[in-house]
Every structure is written in C-alpha cells, then in structure tokens.
Amino acid sequence: MKYLKSLKLFLEEFEISDTDYPDVTAKKKDLNVLLSHIRDYNSGVSKIDDILLNKSKGKSSADVTKMLDVVIEKGGDRNTFLSQYTSAARMKKKIESLQSQIINDKIRLDDFKSSLPDVSNEDKSSLNAKISDINNRIREKNSKINELKKEISEKEKELKQKMSDKRKELEEKIKNI
C-alpha cells in the first residue's frame, strides 16, 4: 500500500491550498513544475527529433528555434530536460547531414572508378588523386560520425542520470511535505 501511495504522488499534481504556509506553497509549485518536466520529457524528445530531422528542411534557424521553443516552453516554464536534449538532437541532425555527404562522395567515387579504365595515362594520376582525396574525406566523416555518436550517448546518459537524481530529490521533498 505504501508503494501505491508513492506512485499516486507521481501521477497527480500537488494541490496548493489557501491554508498552506508560503514555503510549502513554493515547494509544491516547484514539485509540480518538476513533475510536469519529467512527464513531458518522452513526448518532447520525439517532437524535438521530428522538428530537427524532418520539419527543419528549408527553414531558417530562427524558424526552427521558434518551433523548438513551442515544445520546450509550456506555461511560461522552460523544460530544462528538453532544452538540454536539444543539443543532442542537433548532433543527430549533424550525423544525418554527414551521412548524406558520405553517400554523395561514394557516388562520385564510383563514377571516378568506373571512368578510370577509359582515361588516358596522363589523366589517371589526377583521377587517382581525386579518388584518394574522396576516400580520405569519407574516412574523416566516418570518424566524425563516430565521435558525435559517442558524445550523444554520453549526453543522453548524463541527462537520464540528472533526471533520476531529480526524481530522487523529488521523492525526498515529498516525504518532507
């Protein structure tokens, strides 16, 4: 029964009554905001990913920022978890961009390799230089993608740890009210 009570505390907001002391009222407001931030995190993550990976194509950065602010800010409160996740989502967009550049480079590389037998001996050296240059670019982009993936996983891990810590802090505050 004790566990059901603590679960119930996470599912509903704290009612602020007129008889509450000012410090209790402030704590309850903070707890309600924190609860809403934690609750809105998963849906906000999918919305941020959708905005950055799908809806941002062809739009200015100011327009994208406005769309993100609609998701991150609700009721005048900025969801700190979602705003921190935005940097990881921007890295995901950078990875997507690098992957499309790699695809274009591979297409160019295939074109150069297929035209290599038809080229005269004088042009083969310049074509081979272009091929090696493209291979180097592809390697650099792949290493950059791996670095970004590692950084994204670290950021998401830190964010989940922070959410877990805040949740534990929230449980302590609930016990003290």
C-alpha atoms as a printed R data frame, in Angstrom:
    type eleno elety resid chain resno      x      y       z
1   ATOM     1    CA   MET     A     1  0.000  0.000   0.000
2   ATOM     2    CA   LYS     A     2  2.916  2.306   0.773
3   ATOM     3    CA   TYR     A     3  4.202  1.903  -2.798
4   ATOM     4    CA   LEU     A     4  0.814  2.696  -4.293
5   ATOM     5    CA   LYS     A     5  0.739  5.935  -2.331
6   ATOM     6    CA   SER     A     6  4.161  6.993  -3.620
7   ATOM     7    CA   LEU     A     7  3.126  6.061  -7.186
8   ATOM     8    CA   LYS     A     8 -0.016  8.134  -6.799
9   ATOM     9    CA   LEU     A     9  2.124 11.102  -5.807
10  ATOM    10    CA   PHE     A    10  3.935 10.921  -9.150
11  ATOM    11    CA   LEU     A    11  0.736 10.617 -11.153
12  ATOM    12    CA   GLU     A    12 -1.033 13.696  -9.891
13  ATOM    13    CA   GLU     A    13 -0.078 17.226  -9.078
14  ATOM    14    CA   PHE     A    14  0.080 18.595  -5.573
15  ATOM    15    CA   GLU     A    15 -2.866 20.742  -4.699
16  ATOM    16    CA   ILE     A    16 -1.959 24.086  -3.272
17  ATOM    17    CA   SER     A    17 -4.454 25.141  -0.674
18  ATOM    18    CA   ASP     A    18 -5.013 28.521   0.900
19  ATOM    19    CA   THR     A    19 -4.026 27.154   4.302
20  ATOM    20    CA   ASP     A    20 -0.523 26.121   3.177
21  ATOM    21    CA   TYR     A    21  2.393 28.080   4.527
22  ATOM    22    CA   PRO     A    22  4.291 30.140   1.908
23  ATOM    23    CA   ASP     A    23  7.316 27.835   1.951
24  ATOM    24    CA   VAL     A    24  5.108 24.758   1.498
25  ATOM    25    CA   THR     A    25  3.287 26.505  -1.358
26  ATOM    26    CA   ALA     A    26  6.598 27.288  -3.063
27  ATOM    27    CA   LYS     A    27  7.790 23.694  -2.631
28  ATOM    28    CA   LYS     A    28  4.554 22.348  -4.085
29  ATOM    29    CA   LYS     A    29  4.820 24.673  -7.086
30  ATOM    30    CA   ASP     A    30  8.416 23.562  -7.690
31  ATOM    31    CA   LEU     A    31  7.420 19.926  -7.374
32  ATOM    32    CA   ASN     A    32  4.531 20.366  -9.814
33  ATOM    33    CA   VAL     A    33  6.839 22.014 -12.349
34  ATOM    34    CA   LEU     A    34  9.443 19.270 -11.946
35  ATOM    35    CA   LEU     A    35  6.781 16.573 -12.258
36  ATOM    36    CA   SER     A    36  5.473 18.109 -15.470
37  ATOM    37    CA   HIS     A    37  9.014 18.363 -16.887
38  ATOM    38    CA   ILE     A    38  9.672 14.692 -16.185
39  ATOM    39    CA   ARG     A    39  6.262 13.678 -17.533
40  ATOM    40    CA   ASP     A    40  6.656 15.699 -20.738
41  ATOM    41    CA   TYR     A    41 10.188 14.507 -21.478
42  ATOM    42    CA   ASN     A    42  9.471 11.444 -23.648
43  ATOM    43    CA   SER     A    43  6.845 13.109 -25.820
44  ATOM    44    CA   GLY     A    44  9.016 16.214 -26.092
45  ATOM    45    CA   VAL     A    45 12.019 14.185 -27.248
46  ATOM    46    CA   SER     A    46 10.060 12.704 -30.149
47  ATOM    47    CA   LYS     A    47  8.717 16.148 -31.086
48  ATOM    48    CA   ILE     A    48 12.205 17.709 -30.994
49  ATOM    49    CA   ASP     A    49 13.614 14.899 -33.138
50  ATOM    50    CA   ASP     A    50 10.758 15.336 -35.603
51  ATOM    51    CA   ILE     A    51 11.310 19.085 -35.820
52  ATOM    52    CA   LEU     A    52 15.077 18.877 -36.273
53  ATOM    53    CA   LEU     A    53 15.229 15.829 -38.529
54  ATOM    54    CA   ASN     A    54 12.104 16.312 -40.661
55  ATOM    55    CA   LYS     A    55 10.433 19.695 -40.382
56  ATOM    56    CA   SER     A    56 13.538 21.894 -40.389
57  ATOM    57    CA   LYS     A    57 14.462 21.280 -44.016
58  ATOM    58    CA   GLY     A    58 14.358 24.526 -45.939
59  ATOM    59    CA   LYS     A    59 13.624 26.660 -42.877
60  ATOM    60    CA   SER     A    60 15.762 29.302 -41.279
61  ATOM    61    CA   SER     A    61 17.387 28.676 -37.916
62  ATOM    62    CA   ALA     A    62 15.111 31.323 -36.356
63  ATOM    63    CA   ASP     A    63 12.021 29.418 -37.533
64  ATOM    64    CA   VAL     A    64 13.411 26.144 -36.204
65  ATOM    65    CA   THR     A    65 14.216 27.805 -32.874
66  ATOM    66    CA   LYS     A    66 10.631 29.097 -32.645
67  ATOM    67    CA   MET     A    67  9.263 25.605 -33.310
68  ATOM    68    CA   LEU     A    68 11.569 24.167 -30.646
69  ATOM    69    CA   ASP     A    69 10.573 26.842 -28.137
70  ATOM    70    CA   VAL     A    70  6.926 25.823 -28.524
71  ATOM    71    CA   VAL     A    71  7.853 22.294 -27.419
72  ATOM    72    CA   ILE     A    72 10.323 23.299 -24.708
73  ATOM    73    CA   GLU     A    73  8.286 26.095 -23.111
74  ATOM    74    CA   LYS     A    74  4.878 25.325 -21.686
75  ATOM    75    CA   GLY     A    75  3.015 27.641 -19.401
76  ATOM    76    CA   GLY     A    76  5.947 30.030 -19.228
77  ATOM    77    CA   ASP     A    77  8.239 27.359 -17.771
78  ATOM    78    CA   ARG     A    78 11.175 26.139 -19.826
79  ATOM    79    CA   ASN     A    79 11.658 22.379 -19.563
80  ATOM    80    CA   THR     A    80 15.317 22.091 -18.623
81  ATOM    81    CA   PHE     A    81 15.497 18.427 -19.612
82  ATOM    82    CA   LEU     A    82 14.183 19.097 -23.116
83  ATOM    83    CA   SER     A    83 16.391 22.133 -23.626
84  ATOM    84    CA   GLN     A    84 19.429 20.025 -22.707
85  ATOM    85    CA   TYR     A    85 18.267 17.257 -25.047
86  ATOM    86    CA   THR     A    86 18.101 19.752 -27.922
87  ATOM    87    CA   SER     A    87 21.889 19.841 -28.196
88  ATOM    88    CA   ALA     A    88 21.968 16.044 -28.597
89  ATOM    89    CA   ALA     A    89 19.217 16.247 -31.213
90  ATOM    90    CA   ARG     A    90 21.209 18.855 -33.137
91  ATOM    91    CA   MET     A    91 24.132 16.432 -33.136
92  ATOM    92    CA   LYS     A    92 21.822 13.769 -34.585
93  ATOM    93    CA   LYS     A    93 20.959 16.204 -37.373
94  ATOM    94    CA   LYS     A    94 24.675 16.776 -37.988
95  ATOM    95    CA   ILE     A    95 25.161 12.990 -38.243
96  ATOM    96    CA   GLU     A    96 22.352 12.788 -40.776
97  ATOM    97    CA   SER     A    97 23.979 15.554 -42.807
98  ATOM    98    CA   LEU     A    98 27.371 13.834 -42.712
99  ATOM    99    CA   GLN     A    99 25.802 10.548 -43.803
100 ATOM   100    CA   SER     A   100 24.184 12.193 -46.818
101 ATOM   101    CA   GLN     A   101 27.543 13.783 -47.705
102 ATOM   102    CA   ILE     A   102 29.173 10.356 -47.487
103 ATOM   103    CA   ILE     A   103 26.559  8.946 -49.858
104 ATOM   104    CA   ASN     A   104 27.262 11.724 -52.350
105 ATOM   105    CA   ASP     A   105 31.012 11.140 -52.024
106 ATOM   106    CA   LYS     A   106 30.563  7.412 -52.613
107 ATOM   107    CA   ILE     A   107 28.543  8.111 -55.758
108 ATOM   108    CA   ARG     A   108 31.313 10.416 -57.018
109 ATOM   109    CA   LEU     A   109 33.903  7.817 -56.078
110 ATOM   110    CA   ASP     A   110 32.080  5.121 -58.061
111 ATOM   111    CA   ASP     A   111 31.868  7.460 -61.058
112 ATOM   112    CA   PHE     A   112 35.587  8.151 -60.923
113 ATOM   113    CA   LYS     A   113 36.456  4.475 -60.502
114 ATOM   114    CA   SER     A   114 34.255  3.460 -63.412
115 ATOM   115    CA   SER     A   115 35.811  6.088 -65.687
116 ATOM   116    CA   LEU     A   116 39.365  5.165 -64.656
117 ATOM   117    CA   PRO     A   117 39.897  2.491 -67.379
118 ATOM   118    CA   ASP     A   118 38.708  4.874 -70.116
119 ATOM   119    CA   VAL     A   119 41.059  7.707 -69.167
120 ATOM   120    CA   SER     A   120 44.453  8.274 -70.732
121 ATOM   121    CA   ASN     A   121 47.610  7.622 -68.710
122 ATOM   122    CA   GLU     A   122 48.188 11.358 -68.227
123 ATOM   123    CA   ASP     A   123 44.781 11.860 -66.588
124 ATOM   124    CA   LYS     A   124 44.936  8.683 -64.466
125 ATOM   125    CA   SER     A   125 47.253 10.247 -61.903
126 ATOM   126    CA   SER     A   126 44.934 13.236 -61.347
127 ATOM   127    CA   LEU     A   127 41.921 10.892 -61.219
128 ATOM   128    CA   ASN     A   128 43.704  8.663 -58.695
129 ATOM   129    CA   ALA     A   129 44.470 11.755 -56.607
130 ATOM   130    CA   LYS     A   130 40.774 12.677 -56.656
131 ATOM   131    CA   ILE     A   131 39.839  9.128 -55.659
132 ATOM   132    CA   SER     A   132 42.253  9.149 -52.725
133 ATOM   133    CA   ASP     A   133 41.001 12.598 -51.699
134 ATOM   134    CA   ILE     A   134 37.397 11.346 -51.665
135 ATOM   135    CA   ASN     A   135 38.430  8.251 -49.678
136 ATOM   136    CA   ASN     A   136 40.136 10.497 -47.108
137 ATOM   137    CA   ARG     A   137 37.026 12.697 -46.825
138 ATOM   138    CA   ILE     A   138 34.834  9.637 -46.308
139 ATOM   139    CA   ARG     A   139 37.179  8.361 -43.567
140 ATOM   140    CA   GLU     A   140 37.185 11.759 -41.840
141 ATOM   141    CA   LYS     A   141 33.390 11.983 -41.956
142 ATOM   142    CA   ASN     A   142 33.019  8.454 -40.601
143 ATOM   143    CA   SER     A   143 35.326  9.266 -37.685
144 ATOM   144    CA   LYS     A   144 33.370 12.490 -37.035
145 ATOM   145    CA   ILE     A   145 30.122 10.473 -37.039
146 ATOM   146    CA   ASN     A   146 31.579  8.035 -34.509
147 ATOM   147    CA   GLU     A   147 32.698 10.926 -32.277
148 ATOM   148    CA   LEU     A   148 29.251 12.506 -32.460
149 ATOM   149    CA   LYS     A   149 27.508  9.221 -31.661
150 ATOM   150    CA   LYS     A   150 29.735  8.769 -28.634
151 ATOM   151    CA   GLU     A   151 29.071 12.332 -27.496
152 ATOM   152    CA   ILE     A   152 25.308 11.896 -27.978
153 ATOM   153    CA   SER     A   153 25.254  8.737 -25.892
154 ATOM   154    CA   GLU     A   154 27.238 10.496 -23.144
155 ATOM   155    CA   LYS     A   155 24.875 13.486 -23.165
156 ATOM   156    CA   GLU     A   156 21.783 11.282 -23.047
157 ATOM   157    CA   LYS     A   157 23.301  9.231 -20.243
158 ATOM   158    CA   GLU     A   158 24.087 12.384 -18.249
159 ATOM   159    CA   LEU     A   159 20.593 13.703 -18.845
160 ATOM   160    CA   LYS     A   160 18.933 10.479 -17.709
161 ATOM   161    CA   GLN     A   161 21.163 10.467 -14.621
162 ATOM   162    CA   LYS     A   162 20.181 14.049 -13.888
163 ATOM   163    CA   MET     A   163 16.509 13.151 -14.279
164 ATOM   164    CA   SER     A   164 16.995 10.199 -11.954
165 ATOM   165    CA   ASP     A   165 18.716 12.419  -9.385
166 ATOM   166    CA   LYS     A   166 15.930 14.993  -9.633
167 ATOM   167    CA   ARG     A   167 13.349 12.244  -9.222
168 ATOM   168    CA   LYS     A   168 15.121 11.036  -6.039
169 ATOM   169    CA   GLU     A   169 15.290 14.614  -4.812
170 ATOM   170    CA   LEU     A   170 11.601 14.911  -5.573
171 ATOM   171    CA   GLU     A   171 10.837 11.808  -3.523
172 ATOM   172    CA   GLU     A   172 12.744 13.303  -0.583
173 ATOM   173    CA   LYS     A   173 10.832 16.571  -0.894
174 ATOM   174    CA   ILE     A   174  7.549 14.655  -0.996
175 ATOM   175    CA   LYS     A   175  8.444 12.949   2.263
176 ATOM   176    CA   ASN     A   176  9.228 16.315   3.857
177 ATOM   177    CA   ILE     A   177  5.941 17.991   2.908
